[in-house]
Amino acid sequence: MSVAKIIEISAQSTESFEDAIKLGIEKAARTVDGIRGAWVSEQKVHVENGKVTGYRVDMRVTFVLS
């Protein structure tokens, strides 16, 4: 039997939502072992002068406790 925990993180990228997700998971994996998945709960963009300049995601990351 395994027990999992969920944490919430936010990540940003100037490239895309996909890049923000990738960067967020990679950063979380540096300090959290056993990541099994993530659910993107929100996506937001930052706009300056009518142009999208940043992408932000809020995620719930699931990992197994040892």
Chimera marker file (.cmm) of the C-alpha trace (Angstrom):
<marker_set name="trace">
<marker id="1" x="0.000" y="0.000" z="0.000" r="1" g="1" b="0" radius="0.5"/>
<marker id="2" x="1.291" y="3.479" z="-0.798" r="1" g="1" b="0" radius="0.5"/>
<marker id="3" x="0.409" y="6.906" z="0.499" r="1" g="1" b="0" radius="0.5"/>
<marker id="4" x="0.615" y="10.011" z="-1.667" r="1" g="1" b="0" radius="0.5"/>
<marker id="5" x="0.851" y="13.704" z="-0.885" r="1" g="1" b="0" radius="0.5"/>
<marker id="6" x="-0.184" y="16.670" z="-3.021" r="1" g="1" b="0" radius="0.5"/>
<marker id="7" x="1.551" y="20.050" z="-3.081" r="1" g="1" b="0" radius="0.5"/>
<marker id="8" x="0.623" y="23.182" z="-5.026" r="1" g="1" b="0" radius="0.5"/>
<marker id="9" x="3.221" y="25.030" z="-7.072" r="1" g="1" b="0" radius="0.5"/>
<marker id="10" x="3.257" y="27.907" z="-9.554" r="1" g="1" b="0" radius="0.5"/>
<marker id="11" x="5.676" y="28.169" z="-12.453" r="1" g="1" b="0" radius="0.5"/>
<marker id="12" x="6.354" y="30.803" z="-15.114" r="1" g="1" b="0" radius="0.5"/>
<marker id="13" x="7.884" y="30.874" z="-18.572" r="1" g="1" b="0" radius="0.5"/>
<marker id="14" x="8.315" y="33.462" z="-21.293" r="1" g="1" b="0" radius="0.5"/>
<marker id="15" x="7.966" y="30.709" z="-23.922" r="1" g="1" b="0" radius="0.5"/>
<marker id="16" x="4.726" y="28.739" z="-23.404" r="1" g="1" b="0" radius="0.5"/>
<marker id="17" x="2.402" y="26.998" z="-20.959" r="1" g="1" b="0" radius="0.5"/>
<marker id="18" x="4.104" y="23.701" z="-21.800" r="1" g="1" b="0" radius="0.5"/>
<marker id="19" x="7.492" y="25.173" z="-20.916" r="1" g="1" b="0" radius="0.5"/>
<marker id="20" x="6.128" y="26.537" z="-17.622" r="1" g="1" b="0" radius="0.5"/>
<marker id="21" x="4.824" y="23.056" z="-16.730" r="1" g="1" b="0" radius="0.5"/>
<marker id="22" x="8.150" y="21.449" z="-17.623" r="1" g="1" b="0" radius="0.5"/>
<marker id="23" x="10.153" y="23.990" z="-15.604" r="1" g="1" b="0" radius="0.5"/>
<marker id="24" x="7.850" y="23.648" z="-12.595" r="1" g="1" b="0" radius="0.5"/>
<marker id="25" x="8.073" y="19.843" z="-12.530" r="1" g="1" b="0" radius="0.5"/>
<marker id="26" x="11.860" y="19.891" z="-13.012" r="1" g="1" b="0" radius="0.5"/>
<marker id="27" x="12.311" y="22.375" z="-10.163" r="1" g="1" b="0" radius="0.5"/>
<marker id="28" x="10.008" y="20.417" z="-7.827" r="1" g="1" b="0" radius="0.5"/>
<marker id="29" x="11.846" y="17.184" z="-8.647" r="1" g="1" b="0" radius="0.5"/>
<marker id="30" x="15.080" y="18.671" z="-7.279" r="1" g="1" b="0" radius="0.5"/>
<marker id="31" x="13.678" y="18.570" z="-3.740" r="1" g="1" b="0" radius="0.5"/>
<marker id="32" x="10.769" y="16.103" z="-3.924" r="1" g="1" b="0" radius="0.5"/>
<marker id="33" x="11.268" y="12.411" z="-4.690" r="1" g="1" b="0" radius="0.5"/>
<marker id="34" x="8.640" y="10.107" z="-6.140" r="1" g="1" b="0" radius="0.5"/>
<marker id="35" x="6.628" y="12.561" z="-8.266" r="1" g="1" b="0" radius="0.5"/>
<marker id="36" x="3.931" y="10.571" z="-10.060" r="1" g="1" b="0" radius="0.5"/>
<marker id="37" x="1.858" y="13.241" z="-11.777" r="1" g="1" b="0" radius="0.5"/>
<marker id="38" x="0.510" y="16.767" z="-11.852" r="1" g="1" b="0" radius="0.5"/>
<marker id="39" x="-2.805" y="18.469" z="-12.474" r="1" g="1" b="0" radius="0.5"/>
<marker id="40" x="-2.742" y="21.951" z="-14.005" r="1" g="1" b="0" radius="0.5"/>
<marker id="41" x="-5.489" y="23.834" z="-12.193" r="1" g="1" b="0" radius="0.5"/>
<marker id="42" x="-4.983" y="27.283" z="-13.768" r="1" g="1" b="0" radius="0.5"/>
<marker id="43" x="-3.280" y="28.927" z="-16.704" r="1" g="1" b="0" radius="0.5"/>
<marker id="44" x="-2.661" y="32.667" z="-16.846" r="1" g="1" b="0" radius="0.5"/>
<marker id="45" x="-0.865" y="35.009" z="-19.205" r="1" g="1" b="0" radius="0.5"/>
<marker id="46" x="0.947" y="38.248" z="-18.527" r="1" g="1" b="0" radius="0.5"/>
<marker id="47" x="0.252" y="40.952" z="-21.095" r="1" g="1" b="0" radius="0.5"/>
<marker id="48" x="2.245" y="44.100" z="-21.827" r="1" g="1" b="0" radius="0.5"/>
<marker id="49" x="1.319" y="46.590" z="-24.558" r="1" g="1" b="0" radius="0.5"/>
<marker id="50" x="-1.217" y="44.168" z="-26.004" r="1" g="1" b="0" radius="0.5"/>
<marker id="51" x="1.255" y="41.287" z="-26.320" r="1" g="1" b="0" radius="0.5"/>
<marker id="52" x="1.607" y="38.116" z="-24.271" r="1" g="1" b="0" radius="0.5"/>
<marker id="53" x="4.937" y="38.308" z="-22.412" r="1" g="1" b="0" radius="0.5"/>
<marker id="54" x="4.629" y="35.462" z="-19.932" r="1" g="1" b="0" radius="0.5"/>
<marker id="55" x="2.833" y="32.215" z="-19.196" r="1" g="1" b="0" radius="0.5"/>
<marker id="56" x="1.993" y="31.014" z="-15.691" r="1" g="1" b="0" radius="0.5"/>
<marker id="57" x="0.568" y="27.716" z="-14.481" r="1" g="1" b="0" radius="0.5"/>
<marker id="58" x="-0.680" y="26.663" z="-11.066" r="1" g="1" b="0" radius="0.5"/>
<marker id="59" x="-0.280" y="22.916" z="-10.538" r="1" g="1" b="0" radius="0.5"/>
<marker id="60" x="-1.023" y="20.260" z="-7.967" r="1" g="1" b="0" radius="0.5"/>
<marker id="61" x="1.866" y="17.813" z="-7.912" r="1" g="1" b="0" radius="0.5"/>
<marker id="62" x="1.373" y="14.301" z="-6.538" r="1" g="1" b="0" radius="0.5"/>
<marker id="63" x="4.208" y="12.279" z="-5.045" r="1" g="1" b="0" radius="0.5"/>
<marker id="64" x="4.430" y="9.014" z="-3.134" r="1" g="1" b="0" radius="0.5"/>
<marker id="65" x="5.608" y="9.089" z="0.471" r="1" g="1" b="0" radius="0.5"/>
<marker id="66" x="8.271" y="6.534" z="1.342" r="1" g="1" b="0" radius="0.5"/>
<link id1="1" id2="2" r="1" g="1" b="0" radius="0.2"/>
<link id1="2" id2="3" r="1" g="1" b="0" radius="0.2"/>
<link id1="3" id2="4" r="1" g="1" b="0" radius="0.2"/>
<link id1="4" id2="5" r="1" g="1" b="0" radius="0.2"/>
<link id1="5" id2="6" r="1" g="1" b="0" radius="0.2"/>
<link id1="6" id2="7" r="1" g="1" b="0" radius="0.2"/>
<link id1="7" id2="8" r="1" g="1" b="0" radius="0.2"/>
<link id1="8" id2="9" r="1" g="1" b="0" radius="0.2"/>
<link id1="9" id2="10" r="1" g="1" b="0" radius="0.2"/>
<link id1="10" id2="11" r="1" g="1" b="0" radius="0.2"/>
<link id1="11" id2="12" r="1" g="1" b="0" radius="0.2"/>
<link id1="12" id2="13" r="1" g="1" b="0" radius="0.2"/>
<link id1="13" id2="14" r="1" g="1" b="0" radius="0.2"/>
<link id1="14" id2="15" r="1" g="1" b="0" radius="0.2"/>
<link id1="15" id2="16" r="1" g="1" b="0" radius="0.2"/>
<link id1="16" id2="17" r="1" g="1" b="0" radius="0.2"/>
<link id1="17" id2="18" r="1" g="1" b="0" radius="0.2"/>
<link id1="18" id2="19" r="1" g="1" b="0" radius="0.2"/>
<link id1="19" id2="20" r="1" g="1" b="0" radius="0.2"/>
<link id1="20" id2="21" r="1" g="1" b="0" radius="0.2"/>
<link id1="21" id2="22" r="1" g="1" b="0" radius="0.2"/>
<link id1="22" id2="23" r="1" g="1" b="0" radius="0.2"/>
<link id1="23" id2="24" r="1" g="1" b="0" radius="0.2"/>
<link id1="24" id2="25" r="1" g="1" b="0" radius="0.2"/>
<link id1="25" id2="26" r="1" g="1" b="0" radius="0.2"/>
<link id1="26" id2="27" r="1" g="1" b="0" radius="0.2"/>
<link id1="27" id2="28" r="1" g="1" b="0" radius="0.2"/>
<link id1="28" id2="29" r="1" g="1" b="0" radius="0.2"/>
<link id1="29" id2="30" r="1" g="1" b="0" radius="0.2"/>
<link id1="30" id2="31" r="1" g="1" b="0" radius="0.2"/>
<link id1="31" id2="32" r="1" g="1" b="0" radius="0.2"/>
<link id1="32" id2="33" r="1" g="1" b="0" radius="0.2"/>
<link id1="33" id2="34" r="1" g="1" b="0" radius="0.2"/>
<link id1="34" id2="35" r="1" g="1" b="0" radius="0.2"/>
<link id1="35" id2="36" r="1" g="1" b="0" radius="0.2"/>
<link id1="36" id2="37" r="1" g="1" b="0" radius="0.2"/>
<link id1="37" id2="38" r="1" g="1" b="0" radius="0.2"/>
<link id1="38" id2="39" r="1" g="1" b="0" radius="0.2"/>
<link id1="39" id2="40" r="1" g="1" b="0" radius="0.2"/>
<link id1="40" id2="41" r="1" g="1" b="0" radius="0.2"/>
<link id1="41" id2="42" r="1" g="1" b="0" radius="0.2"/>
<link id1="42" id2="43" r="1" g="1" b="0" radius="0.2"/>
<link id1="43" id2="44" r="1" g="1" b="0" radius="0.2"/>
<link id1="44" id2="45" r="1" g="1" b="0" radius="0.2"/>
<link id1="45" id2="46" r="1" g="1" b="0" radius="0.2"/>
<link id1="46" id2="47" r="1" g="1" b="0" radius="0.2"/>
<link id1="47" id2="48" r="1" g="1" b="0" radius="0.2"/>
<link id1="48" id2="49" r="1" g="1" b="0" radius="0.2"/>
<link id1="49" id2="50" r="1" g="1" b="0" radius="0.2"/>
<link id1="50" id2="51" r="1" g="1" b="0" radius="0.2"/>
<link id1="51" id2="52" r="1" g="1" b="0" radius="0.2"/>
<link id1="52" id2="53" r="1" g="1" b="0" radius="0.2"/>
<link id1="53" id2="54" r="1" g="1" b="0" radius="0.2"/>
<link id1="54" id2="55" r="1" g="1" b="0" radius="0.2"/>
<link id1="55" id2="56" r="1" g="1" b="0" radius="0.2"/>
<link id1="56" id2="57" r="1" g="1" b="0" radius="0.2"/>
<link id1="57" id2="58" r="1" g="1" b="0" radius="0.2"/>
<link id1="58" id2="59" r="1" g="1" b="0" radius="0.2"/>
<link id1="59" id2="60" r="1" g="1" b="0" radius="0.2"/>
<link id1="60" id2="61" r="1" g="1" b="0" radius="0.2"/>
<link id1="61" id2="62" r="1" g="1" b="0" radius="0.2"/>
<link id1="62" id2="63" r="1" g="1" b="0" radius="0.2"/>
<link id1="63" id2="64" r="1" g="1" b="0" radius="0.2"/>
<link id1="64" id2="65" r="1" g="1" b="0" radius="0.2"/>
<link id1="65" id2="66" r="1" g="1" b="0" radius="0.2"/>
</marker_set>
